[in-house]
Amino acid sequence: MEIIDNPRDMQSLAASWQAQGIRTVLVPTMGYFHQGHLSLMEYGREVGSRLIVSLFVNPLQFGPNEDYQRYPRDLIRDAGMAEEVGVDILYTPRAKHLYPPGYQTYVTVDSLSQGLCGAFRPGHFRGVATVVLKLFNQTRPQVAIFGEKDYQQLVIIKRLVADLDLPITIIGRPIVRELDGLAMSSRNAYLSPPERSSALCLYRSLLAARELVAAGERSRQAILDTVQQIIAATPYTRLDYAELVDPETLEKVQVLRGAARLMLAVWVGSTRLIDNTLLKET
Ligand code: AMP
């Protein structure tokens, strides 16, 4: 595995692979790898002949009072894990190279970015869309892989690729969970032991919603009431939102017909966690 940190070196290598018709896969990440990241890399290894993993904690997608500074970082550990999975290139650009003085171009995926996390994290998806387009231009992948853990992000990136005619296939992969159901996240490292127990309320409320639907419940209000009660009864937590949305448009769903996505963002202590699941009529 090679580590490349210079965007120009990355771009010229990617261009030469493209000229040779080599099928390149990109897995964009912010590092501090866990099994969720590794599952995307393992899948990428299967579907392409060159696998690039980008590792960049993107300042543009963090708000002024968010955790950019304290976001966990461990390049040596990450490089070891990536190498083990068979990553070809670990691409680790620096903020000063991606956003040099004078930088002023941003990508906005309009209405999809406004609700859910977008409403609580202004500018977040503008930062995500901008960096992802830059990473695409630097690595020239045929395929890019994202986790359903960040479901709104996945929908936004699919829209970006369709709207800007990018010749890239976007693949979404399932959420990888700890044994007890907590969705894996680099931010789980922030949780104290009692907060770690409380964090289970996200998964428990997704399961409760699935059970309601299996028992015939279709009403948005009934489903969200149950979720809100579970979160409210859990210590250290505060709900940002619980929403039932259309899996493609992310528009609110009043009555479940076919399928909908249940989306959750919950503060546990000073850590903001997100999770989601597909709810389906059977
Ligand atoms: P991050 O480093 O948190 O920005 O995540 C990088 C990629 O890994 C994104 O596409 C995430 O959706 C994905 N990811 C993060 N956590 C998980 C997980 N638990 N299961 C599956 N994919 C994940």
Residues whose N, C-alpha, C, O or C-beta is under 5 A from the ligand:
A	BS01	AMP	P28 T29 M30 G31 G36 H37 I145 F146 G147 E148 K149 D150 R173 P174 I175 V176 A183 M184 S185
